Amino acid sequence: MFSLDYDILIKQITPSALLYKPKFYCLLKSLIAPIKQLYQYFVSYKAICDEKLNFTPQTIYIEKLLNDKFDIIHRNIYIEDLSNEEYHILYNKAEGIVDEIVIYNKAENEDETELINKSEIITINYNVRVPATMYADLTADIDFMNSFRYYVEYYKMAGKRYQILSF
């Protein structure tokens, strides 16, 4: 990234006859002061944005971020994926959609197929696991919990749901 030194810039742009007059030099410095302050705000804001752009909604990056922010020494925070279960939809013959799932009667002694309603499907996509001592701190301190949830909420993919559990 580039860096601007406004004192050097003043000396380079100003004619030397005017630069050696102390009142004029002080006037230029006072006129440049708000611009220097805005530049410092910009540099700090850019650093914050660069940090946010280093992470993506992938759970491995969220896990790294949480360990960097909250568990630097032990790095025990991990994310457990729960979306491994596969669900099948049953269709009527009239709908014309063929699925490879076949439902048998009990008398046919085939493998059981579990049928569930859509409302019974687990809506949690992953668990954020934290050590028990940290979990106690999270539940005791609302600000700590809010900052922890902020990072997960900010970086998680839209539509994904999670819960924070201890181990």
N, C-alpha and C positions, 0 to 999 in steps of 0.2 A: 504494500500500500504506500501511497505517497505521503509525504509529510511536509507541512509548510511551516517555515520559520518566518514569522511576520516582521521581526526586527531586521533580518537580513533583506527581506523583500522591500521594506521601506528604504533601506540604504541603497538598494540597487535601482529602484525606480525614481527616487528623488534626485534632482540635480544637486551636485555637490555644493554649489553656492548657497542653496537654501538649507541643505542638510546640517551645516555647521552652526546654524542659528538655533540656540537652545529652545526658544519659544516655538518655533516652527516644528522642530522635532517632537516636542511634547504635544503639540496640537495633533500631529499625525498619529502619534501613539494613542492619544485619547480617542481619535476617530476610528482607529483600528481595533480598539479594545472590545466593542460588541461583536465584531466579526471574529475575533480570536475566541471569544466565549462560545459563539455558535459553532465554530469549527470543533472545539472541544466536545460539545454536545453531540455533534455528528460522529466524531471518532468513537465516543463511548457507545452511542446507539448502534454503530456499525459492528462493534465488538459483540454486543448483545445479539444482533441479528445473525452474525456469523456463527455464534454458539448454537442458536436455535436451528440453523440450517445444517449443522453437523449431524443431526439426528433425524431418523425417519420413523414412520409408524410400525416398522418391523419390531416384533417383540424383543429381539436380541439387542436392538439399539435402545429401546425403552429400559431394558434391564441394565445396560451399561450406564445410562444416564442416572437411573435411580441409585446405582452403586456409587457413581461419582459424586452425587449430591449428598447422599444420606449414610453410606456405609463404606467409607474410603479404605479403611484398614482391612476389614474382614471380607468385604464384598460378598455377603451372604444372601442378598436379595436376588430372587430368581422368579421367572414367569413360567407358569405351568399351562400348557395349551390343553384345552378341553374339547376342541372341535374335531376329534378323531372319530367320533361316532357317526355312522352312516344311517340315514333315514330314507325309507322308501315310501312312495306315495301309491296308494291303491286306486285304480281307475275302474269304471264300469266298462263292460264290453261295448256299450253304445257310444262311448267316447272315442273309440278307435285307437286308443293308445296302448301299445303292447309293452308290458314290463316283464322282466325275467323272473320276478318273484311269483312263486306258486304257493298258495295256501292249502294245507292238507287238513283232513279230519283227524281227530284223535285216534280213531280206529286204524288209520293207515301207518301208524308208528313211525312217522318221519320226524326230522328235526323241528323243534318248535320255532315259530316265528312270532315275535312279540309285536302286538299291535298297540299303538298309542295314539292319543289324540294330539292335534297340533298344539293345544294348550299345555300338554304335558312335556313338550320338548324343552330341555334345559336351555335357557337363554343366555347363560354365562359363557363367554368365549374363552376366557382365560382367568387364572388366579395369579395374583401377585403375592408371592410368599415372602414374608419378612421374618427375621428371628423373633423369638418370643419376647426378649427384652425390648427390642425396638417397637414391637406391636403394643406392648404395655405403654410405652411413651406416646405412641400414636393415638391410642384411645384416651389417654389422660390429657393430652394437650391438643386443643382444637386447632390452634394455629399451625402446629407441626403436621397434623392430619390434613389440613387444608393445603399446605404447601406440597405435601406428598401427593395428594390427589390432583393438584394443579398440573404437575408434571405428567402424570399418567393421562389425565384428560386432554392435555394440550397435544400430546404426541400420539395418542391412540388413534387407530383408524376409525372413521365415522361408522356408526352402527355396531361397533364391537362393544361388548359389555364385559366387565371385570368385577372381581371382588378381591379385597385385601384380606389375607389370612395369615396366621402365624404358623410356625413349625417348631 
